[in-house]
Amino acid sequence: MNPSDGWQLWQQACRGDAASATRLVRQLTPQALGLALQIVRQHADAEDMVQEAFLRLWNSDPQSDRGATVATYFNTIVINRCKTLLAKRRELATDHE
């Protein structure tokens, strides 16, 4: 995908174009899910992180002029969601001590 194509799809999806949203989800999900699974190690949690990342993507206002692709931007959201989940897991694990 051409970097600007991803941003174009995102903009169209945010304007309500369901076909663009579906196409973007299909393009971004496989890599993001694999990334999340490597980090959180549980498939259900990885799926949740990707879903949460999509919610954040749809409600965000990214600056596409910084040279990042929409995939890079999205994967950064996924990584941050996973880090938050892992931090919560650690908090829960240490609360019992």
ZIURZI-V634486 format. One record per backbone hydrogen bond with DSSP energy under -0.5 kcal/mol. NH is the residue of the N-H (numbers start at 1). CO is the residue of the C=O. E is the energy in kcal/mol with one decimal. If there is no record, write none. Layout:
BEGIN
nh->NH co->CO e->E
nh->NH co->CO e->E
END
This chain:
BEGIN
nh->5 co->2 e->-0.9
nh->6 co->2 e->-1.5
nh->7 co->3 e->-1.3
nh->8 co->4 e->-2.3
nh->9 co->5 e->-2.7
nh->10 co->6 e->-2.4
nh->11 co->7 e->-2.6
nh->12 co->8 e->-2.5
nh->13 co->9 e->-2.8
nh->14 co->10 e->-2.6
nh->15 co->11 e->-1.2
nh->16 co->13 e->-1.7
nh->17 co->12 e->-2.4
nh->18 co->16 e->-1.0
nh->21 co->17 e->-2.0
nh->22 co->18 e->-2.7
nh->23 co->19 e->-2.3
nh->24 co->20 e->-2.5
nh->25 co->21 e->-2.6
nh->26 co->22 e->-2.4
nh->27 co->23 e->-1.8
nh->28 co->24 e->-2.5
nh->29 co->25 e->-2.4
nh->30 co->26 e->-0.5
nh->32 co->28 e->-1.9
nh->33 co->29 e->-3.2
nh->34 co->30 e->-2.1
nh->35 co->31 e->-2.3
nh->36 co->32 e->-2.8
nh->37 co->33 e->-2.5
nh->38 co->34 e->-1.8
nh->39 co->35 e->-1.4
nh->40 co->36 e->-3.1
nh->41 co->37 e->-1.7
nh->46 co->42 e->-2.6
nh->47 co->43 e->-2.6
nh->48 co->44 e->-2.1
nh->49 co->45 e->-2.4
nh->50 co->46 e->-2.1
nh->51 co->47 e->-2.4
nh->52 co->48 e->-2.7
nh->53 co->49 e->-2.2
nh->54 co->50 e->-2.2
nh->55 co->51 e->-1.9
nh->56 co->52 e->-2.1
nh->57 co->53 e->-2.6
nh->58 co->54 e->-2.6
nh->59 co->55 e->-1.3
nh->60 co->57 e->-1.2
nh->64 co->62 e->-0.9
nh->66 co->63 e->-1.3
nh->67 co->64 e->-1.1
nh->73 co->69 e->-2.4
nh->74 co->70 e->-2.8
nh->75 co->71 e->-2.9
nh->76 co->72 e->-1.8
nh->77 co->73 e->-1.6
nh->78 co->74 e->-2.3
nh->79 co->75 e->-2.6
nh->80 co->76 e->-2.3
nh->81 co->77 e->-2.5
nh->82 co->78 e->-2.5
nh->83 co->79 e->-2.5
nh->84 co->80 e->-2.0
nh->85 co->81 e->-2.2
nh->86 co->82 e->-2.7
nh->87 co->83 e->-2.3
nh->88 co->84 e->-2.2
nh->89 co->85 e->-2.3
nh->90 co->86 e->-2.3
nh->91 co->87 e->-2.3
nh->92 co->88 e->-2.5
nh->93 co->89 e->-2.4
nh->94 co->90 e->-2.1
nh->95 co->91 e->-1.5
nh->96 co->92 e->-0.7
nh->97 co->94 e->-1.2
END
